[in-house]
Amino acid sequence: MDTIVSILGNFGVSWTQLIENSITFILLAVLLTVFLYRPVLKMLEKRKQMVEQAVKDSEDVAKKKDDMQKEYRKTLNQANRKSKELIEQAMAQSQVVAEKISAEAKADALVLIEKAKEEIANEKAVMYDNLKADISSLIAVTLKKVLSESLTADEQQRILTKALKDINT
């Protein structure tokens, strides 16, 4: 040990100074560890956890975004299918309605045609009756004139009645 002390003495180191410096170094190392190194390590650990959480959250958000996009596409496809079905149903219903309207229009037209035929028949009958009446009047006047010169009043009346009866039947 004497040799160590003499060697250290040659370099200008004293035991007391070496022990003081060693105690100061150990004390400084303990203080730095307690007050600086551990809080810095804790802060770095917290930041590391925050970064990991942020990465995890961003991955979750990305997954949710992908899921929502898939759901959106699925919903959009369902809506497209549903709209196509509704359009097809509407087209089918419009075809049925068009056919119904067409059938009703044909039926209405047939009814109108029948009414027109009836009116024509009625007008024809009225015209025929008017014509018969006019012809009967003409015949009566003509027969009166012709028969008044050659027949008696009773004979004229009998012939006139018979002629009118024949015309009416």
Secondary structure, 3 states (H helix, E strand, C coil): CHHHHHHHHHCCCCHHHHHHHHHHHHHHHHHHHHHHHHHHHHHHHHHHHHHHHHHHHHHHHHHHHHHHHHHHHHHHHHHHHHHHHHHHHHHHHHHHHHHHHHHHHHHHHHHHHHHHHHHHHHHHHHHHHHHHHHHHHHHHHHHHHHHHHHCCHHHHHHHHHHHHHHHHC
